[in-house]
Amino acid sequence: MKRIENHPPSINIKNASKFVNECLRSNWISTSGKFVKNFEQKISNFTKAKYVIACNTGTAALQVALRIAGVKNGDEVLVPTLTFVGTINSIIYNNASPIFIDSDHDYNIDINKILKFLKKRTYFKNGFCFNKRTKKKIKAIVPVHLWGNPINLKNLKKECNKRNIKIIEDAAEAFGSFIINKRKKYHVGLEGFAGCLSFNANKIITTGGGGAIITNNKNVAKKALYLTTTAKNDSLNFVHNDIGYNYRLSSIPAAVGISEIDNINTKLKLKKKIHRLYKKKLENLKNFSLFSIEGPYDSNHWINILQIKKLSRKNNLKNILKKLLKKGIEARPLWKLNHLQIPFKKFEAFEIFNANDLFKRSICLPSGAKLSSNNIDTIVKILRKIQK
């Protein structure tokens, strides 16, 4: 049986080759030249972000956005325990400490628990929010739009504004996801101080590896461009007045990205179709269901999540994954919860219960844009046998 991969890239080779070859012929293959600028403009046009700074990874984008938000040595940042490790690493890179927060039933950070933490565990003094236990400043919160499913940040923004806490949206998985408000659509990543995207190989559009900071704040964008370009003040004489990073995206992956964005609407239609097919074909299975977010959202359905209704000695996460992998289905568990990871056990974790349950009951199904109806039939057929 041919292996069904979890989320392989679906690049239009002909279109990508056209842009890549043009880039190679131009000799502008570094971070300079028109290709990076064109890629940023296309992201801006699609998301309606006023400013876009392309980076070499989504993690780099987060690290820089947090630094611009004022996160530094000794500060703390609220973050979901259920997220890719890069989200946490970006905090550590700024010599700050994460405070791990539980997940809600949509897999996203639990806003109600954040509000509870802020009310019971913090105090406000001299223009900053402090952790009662550690006496450290809480400078930022990083909500993650997990699986491409948007988070409504309206209530959180009000409380953060009162406490001088910046919101950095991790939208790494959510390019093409929107919040709907009064019949208007707003791309995720633009409600807070800044948003961060990823264009890793497994994302809905890819540059092989890459990311971006999106913002409507001119000063944030200016600082992001400065820091990601090695904090260069004088390019002729190589003068650097700050510690910067060599984090800009280069032209060849940007050329691939241009070809990918040209195909984004087609990909989003395919992803929605895949989600609908999964939902329909799984609805009659007694022990499995497909997670589907509800509310005024337009998700890109980056990854489809299979939920196990009833766990047993036979039907547990480990056994189900083992059987799927044996049949050539590249299903995966969720990321190991970060508050349980060895490097992060020393950091504070607040009332984490639901994330533990979600981890035990959830499987990431194959979700690539080229997944066919026959592929889904094969996966569902195997799941039907497993649940017997």
C-alpha positions as CSV (number, residue, x, y, z in Angstrom):
1,M,0.0,0.0,0.0
2,K,1.3,3.4,-0.9
3,R,2.1,5.6,2.1
4,I,-0.3,8.4,2.8
5,E,1.9,11.2,4.3
6,N,0.7,13.6,7.0
7,H,1.1,17.0,5.3
8,P,3.5,16.9,2.3
9,P,4.2,20.1,0.3
10,S,2.0,20.6,-2.8
11,I,4.1,22.9,-4.8
12,N,3.2,23.7,-8.4
13,I,6.6,22.7,-9.9
14,K,6.2,24.5,-13.2
15,N,5.1,27.8,-11.6
16,A,7.8,27.6,-8.9
17,S,10.5,26.8,-11.4
18,K,9.6,29.9,-13.4
19,F,10.2,32.2,-10.5
20,V,13.2,30.4,-9.1
21,N,14.9,30.4,-12.5
22,E,14.2,34.1,-12.9
23,C,15.7,34.6,-9.5
24,L,18.8,32.6,-10.4
25,R,19.3,34.4,-13.7
26,S,19.0,37.8,-11.9
27,N,21.9,36.9,-9.6
28,W,19.9,38.3,-6.7
29,I,19.8,35.2,-4.5
30,S,20.6,36.7,-1.1
31,T,18.2,38.6,1.2
32,S,18.4,41.6,-1.2
33,G,16.5,42.1,-4.5
34,K,12.9,42.2,-5.7
35,F,11.9,38.7,-4.8
36,V,11.8,39.1,-1.1
37,K,10.0,42.4,-1.5
38,N,7.5,40.9,-3.9
39,F,6.8,38.0,-1.6
40,E,6.2,40.4,1.3
41,Q,3.9,42.5,-0.8
42,K,1.8,39.4,-1.8
43,I,1.5,38.4,1.9
44,S,0.4,42.0,2.6
45,N,-2.2,42.0,-0.2
46,F,-3.6,38.7,1.0
47,T,-3.7,39.3,4.8
48,K,-4.3,43.1,4.5
49,A,-1.4,43.7,6.9
50,K,0.2,47.1,6.3
51,Y,3.7,45.8,6.9
52,V,5.3,42.4,6.4
53,I,8.9,41.4,7.3
54,A,9.9,38.0,5.8
55,C,12.2,35.9,8.1
56,N,14.0,32.6,7.6
57,T,11.8,30.8,10.1
58,G,8.6,31.3,12.0
59,T,10.5,30.8,15.3
60,A,12.9,33.7,14.3
61,A,9.8,35.9,13.6
62,L,8.5,35.1,17.1
63,Q,11.8,35.7,18.8
64,V,12.2,39.2,17.2
65,A,8.5,40.1,17.8
66,L,8.9,39.3,21.5
67,R,12.1,41.3,21.7
68,I,10.4,44.4,20.1
69,A,7.5,43.9,22.6
70,G,10.0,44.5,25.3
71,V,10.5,41.0,26.5
72,K,13.9,40.6,28.1
73,N,16.0,38.9,30.7
74,G,13.9,38.1,33.8
75,D,10.5,38.7,32.2
76,E,7.7,36.2,31.9
77,V,5.4,35.3,29.0
78,L,2.1,33.4,29.1
79,V,1.9,30.7,26.5
80,P,-0.1,27.5,25.8
81,T,1.5,24.2,26.9
82,L,0.0,22.7,23.7
83,T,2.0,24.1,20.9
84,F,5.1,23.4,18.8
85,V,8.3,23.8,20.8
86,G,9.5,26.7,18.7
87,T,6.9,28.9,20.4
88,I,8.5,28.2,23.8
89,N,12.1,28.5,22.4
90,S,11.4,32.0,21.1
91,I,10.7,33.0,24.7
92,I,13.8,31.3,26.1
93,Y,15.9,33.0,23.3
94,N,14.9,36.3,24.9
95,N,16.1,35.1,28.3
96,A,12.5,35.2,29.6
97,S,10.4,32.5,31.2
98,P,7.2,30.9,29.9
99,I,4.2,30.4,32.1
100,F,2.2,27.5,30.7
101,I,-1.6,27.8,30.3
102,D,-4.2,25.1,29.6
103,S,-6.1,24.6,26.4
104,D,-9.8,25.1,25.8
105,H,-12.0,22.6,23.9
106,D,-10.9,24.1,20.6
107,Y,-7.2,23.2,21.4
108,N,-6.4,26.9,21.6
109,I,-5.1,28.6,24.7
110,D,-7.8,28.9,27.3
111,I,-8.7,32.6,27.5
112,N,-10.8,32.2,30.6
113,K,-7.8,30.6,32.5
114,I,-5.6,33.5,31.3
115,L,-8.1,35.9,32.8
116,K,-8.3,33.9,36.0
117,F,-4.5,33.8,36.2
118,L,-4.2,37.6,35.7
119,K,-6.9,38.3,38.3
120,K,-5.7,35.9,41.0
121,R,-1.9,35.6,40.4
122,T,-0.8,39.1,39.3
123,Y,-0.8,42.7,40.5
124,F,-0.2,46.0,38.7
125,K,2.4,48.5,39.8
126,N,4.4,51.3,38.2
127,G,2.9,50.6,34.7
128,F,3.6,46.9,34.7
129,C,2.0,43.6,35.5
130,F,3.8,41.4,38.0
131,N,3.5,37.8,39.0
132,K,2.7,37.6,42.7
133,R,4.7,34.4,43.2
134,T,7.9,35.3,41.3
135,K,7.7,39.1,41.4
136,K,8.7,39.1,37.8
137,K,7.1,41.3,35.1
138,I,4.7,39.6,32.7
139,K,5.4,41.4,29.4
140,A,3.5,39.3,26.8
141,I,1.0,36.6,25.9
142,V,1.5,34.3,22.9
143,P,-1.8,32.8,21.8
144,V,-1.4,30.2,19.1
145,H,-4.0,29.7,16.4
146,L,-3.6,25.9,16.5
147,W,-4.3,23.7,13.5
148,G,-5.2,27.0,11.7
149,N,-8.2,27.6,13.9
150,P,-8.6,31.2,14.9
151,I,-8.9,32.5,18.5
152,N,-11.2,35.4,19.4
153,L,-8.9,37.8,21.4
154,K,-11.5,40.5,22.0
155,N,-11.9,40.0,25.8
156,L,-8.2,39.2,26.2
157,K,-7.1,42.5,24.5
158,K,-9.1,44.6,27.0
159,E,-7.4,43.0,30.0
160,C,-4.0,43.1,28.4
161,N,-4.4,46.8,27.6
162,K,-5.2,47.5,31.2
163,R,-2.0,45.6,32.3
164,N,0.4,46.8,29.7
165,I,0.8,43.2,28.3
166,K,1.6,42.8,24.6
167,I,-0.2,40.1,22.5
168,I,2.1,38.3,20.0
169,E,0.0,36.1,17.8
170,D,1.6,32.8,16.8
171,A,-0.2,32.3,13.5
172,A,2.4,29.9,12.2
173,E,-0.3,27.4,11.2
174,A,-2.9,29.8,10.2
175,F,-2.0,31.5,7.0
176,G,-5.4,31.8,5.2
177,S,-7.5,31.7,8.4
178,F,-9.9,34.6,9.2
179,I,-12.1,35.9,11.9
180,I,-15.6,37.0,10.7
181,N,-17.0,40.2,12.2
182,K,-20.2,41.8,10.8
183,R,-19.8,40.0,7.5
184,K,-16.2,41.2,7.2
185,K,-13.2,38.9,7.3
186,Y,-10.0,39.7,9.2
187,H,-6.9,37.6,8.8
188,V,-5.5,36.3,12.1
189,G,-2.3,37.8,13.4
190,L,-3.4,41.4,13.2
191,E,-5.4,41.9,16.5
192,G,-2.3,42.0,18.7
193,F,1.0,43.8,18.8
194,A,2.3,41.6,16.0
195,G,1.6,38.3,14.3
196,C,4.0,35.6,13.2
197,L,3.6,33.2,10.2
198,S,5.5,30.1,9.2
199,F,6.2,28.8,5.7
200,N,7.8,25.5,6.8
201,A,7.6,22.6,4.4
202,N,4.5,21.2,6.0
203,K,2.5,24.5,6.0
204,I,-0.3,25.4,3.7
205,I,2.1,27.4,1.6
206,T,5.8,26.8,1.9
207,T,9.2,28.4,1.1
208,G,10.9,25.3,2.3
209,G,11.6,27.1,5.5
210,G,10.6,30.6,6.4
211,G,8.3,32.9,8.3
212,A,7.1,36.5,8.6
213,I,6.1,39.2,11.0
214,I,2.9,40.9,10.1
215,T,1.8,44.1,11.7
216,N,-0.2,47.4,11.2
217,N,2.3,49.3,13.3
218,K,5.0,51.2,11.3
219,N,7.4,51.4,14.2
220,V,7.2,47.6,14.9
221,A,7.9,46.9,11.3
222,K,10.8,49.3,11.1
223,K,12.4,47.8,14.2
224,A,11.7,44.2,12.9
225,L,13.4,45.0,9.6
226,Y,16.4,46.5,11.4
227,L,16.9,43.6,13.9
228,T,16.5,40.9,11.3
229,T,19.0,42.6,9.0
230,T,21.8,42.3,11.6
231,A,20.9,45.8,13.1
232,K,22.8,47.5,10.3
233,N,22.9,51.3,10.6
234,D,25.4,52.0,7.8
235,S,25.5,49.3,5.1
236,L,28.5,50.8,3.3
237,N,30.7,51.0,6.4
238,F,29.2,48.1,8.2
239,V,28.1,50.0,11.3
240,H,25.9,48.1,13.8
241,N,24.5,50.0,16.8
242,D,22.6,47.1,18.3
243,I,22.7,43.3,18.5
244,G,20.8,42.1,15.6
245,Y,20.2,38.8,13.8
246,N,20.8,37.4,10.3
247,Y,17.1,36.3,10.1
248,R,15.9,37.6,6.8
249,L,14.4,35.3,4.2
250,S,16.6,34.9,1.1
251,S,15.5,35.3,-2.5
252,I,15.3,31.7,-3.7
253,P,12.8,30.6,-1.1
254,A,11.0,33.9,-1.6
255,A,10.6,33.0,-5.3
256,V,9.1,29.7,-4.3
257,G,6.8,31.6,-1.9
258,I,5.6,33.9,-4.6
259,S,4.5,30.9,-6.7
260,E,2.8,29.4,-3.7
261,I,0.7,32.5,-2.8
262,D,-0.5,32.7,-6.4
263,N,-2.1,29.3,-5.7
264,I,-3.4,30.0,-2.2
265,N,-7.1,30.3,-2.9
266,T,-7.1,27.0,-4.8
267,K,-5.3,25.3,-1.8
268,L,-7.8,26.8,0.7
269,K,-10.7,25.4,-1.3
270,L,-9.0,22.0,-1.4
271,K,-8.4,22.1,2.4
272,K,-12.1,22.9,3.1
273,K,-13.2,20.1,0.8
274,I,-10.9,17.6,2.6
275,H,-12.3,18.7,6.0
276,R,-15.9,18.3,4.8
277,L,-15.1,14.8,3.4
278,Y,-13.4,13.7,6.6
279,K,-16.4,15.0,8.6
280,K,-19.0,13.2,6.5
281,K,-17.1,9.9,6.2
282,L,-16.3,9.8,9.9
283,E,-19.7,10.7,11.2
284,N,-21.0,7.1,11.4
285,L,-18.0,5.7,13.3
286,K,-19.0,4.9,16.9
287,N,-15.6,5.6,18.6
288,F,-14.1,8.4,16.4
289,S,-15.1,11.9,15.4
290,L,-13.6,14.8,13.6
291,F,-12.9,18.0,15.5
292,S,-14.4,21.0,13.9
293,I,-14.3,24.5,15.3
294,E,-17.5,26.4,15.7
295,G,-18.1,30.2,15.7
296,P,-17.5,33.2,13.4
297,Y,-14.3,31.8,11.9
298,D,-13.0,30.8,8.5
299,S,-10.3,28.2,9.2
300,N,-7.7,27.1,6.7
301,H,-8.1,23.6,8.2
302,W,-4.3,23.1,8.2
303,I,-4.5,19.8,10.1
304,N,-7.6,17.6,10.7
305,I,-7.8,16.2,14.2
306,L,-9.3,12.8,14.9
307,Q,-10.9,12.5,18.4
308,I,-11.2,9.2,20.2
309,K,-14.5,9.1,22.0
310,K,-13.8,6.3,24.5
311,L,-10.4,5.1,25.5
312,S,-9.8,1.5,26.4
313,R,-6.8,-0.9,26.9
314,K,-7.3,-1.9,23.2
315,N,-8.3,1.5,21.8
316,N,-5.7,3.8,23.2
317,L,-3.7,6.5,21.5
318,K,-0.5,4.4,21.2
319,N,-2.2,1.3,19.8
320,I,-4.3,3.3,17.3
321,L,-1.3,5.2,16.0
322,K,0.7,1.9,15.7
323,K,-2.0,0.3,13.6
324,L,-2.4,3.3,11.3
325,L,1.4,3.6,10.8
326,K,1.5,-0.1,10.1
327,K,-1.0,0.4,7.2
328,G,1.1,3.2,5.8
329,I,-1.1,6.1,7.2
330,E,1.2,8.8,8.6
331,A,-0.9,9.8,11.5
332,R,0.7,11.6,14.4
333,P,0.1,12.4,18.1
334,L,-0.2,15.9,19.3
335,W,3.1,17.6,20.4
336,K,4.2,16.5,23.8
337,L,2.9,19.1,26.2
338,N,5.6,21.6,26.9
339,H,5.2,21.9,30.6
340,L,6.2,18.2,30.7
341,Q,9.3,18.6,28.5
342,I,12.6,18.2,30.4
343,P,14.0,21.7,29.7
344,F,10.7,23.4,30.8
345,K,9.6,21.5,33.9
346,K,11.1,24.2,36.1
347,F,8.7,26.9,34.8
348,E,5.3,27.7,36.2
349,A,2.2,25.9,34.9
350,F,-1.3,27.1,35.7
351,E,-4.3,24.6,36.1
352,I,-3.5,22.4,33.2
353,F,-6.2,19.7,32.9
354,N,-7.9,19.8,29.5
355,A,-4.7,19.8,27.5
356,N,-3.8,16.5,29.1
357,D,-7.1,15.0,28.1
358,L,-6.8,16.4,24.5
359,F,-3.4,14.8,24.2
360,K,-4.6,11.4,25.1
361,R,-7.6,11.5,22.8
362,S,-6.4,13.3,19.6
363,I,-4.6,12.2,16.4
364,C,-3.3,14.4,13.6
365,L,-4.7,12.9,10.4
366,P,-3.1,13.2,6.9
367,S,-4.3,16.6,5.7
368,G,-2.1,17.6,2.7
369,A,-3.8,19.6,-0.1
370,K,-3.4,16.7,-2.5
371,L,-5.2,14.2,-0.3
372,S,-7.8,12.5,-2.4
373,S,-11.3,11.2,-1.6
374,N,-9.9,7.7,-2.1
375,N,-7.2,8.4,0.4
376,I,-9.8,9.5,2.9
377,D,-11.9,6.4,2.2
378,T,-8.8,4.2,2.9
379,I,-8.1,6.0,6.2
380,V,-11.7,5.7,7.3
381,K,-11.9,2.0,6.4
382,I,-8.9,1.3,8.5
383,L,-10.3,3.3,11.4
384,R,-13.6,1.3,11.1
385,K,-11.6,-1.9,11.5
386,I,-9.6,-0.6,14.4
387,Q,-12.7,0.4,16.5
388,K,-14.2,-3.1,16.3
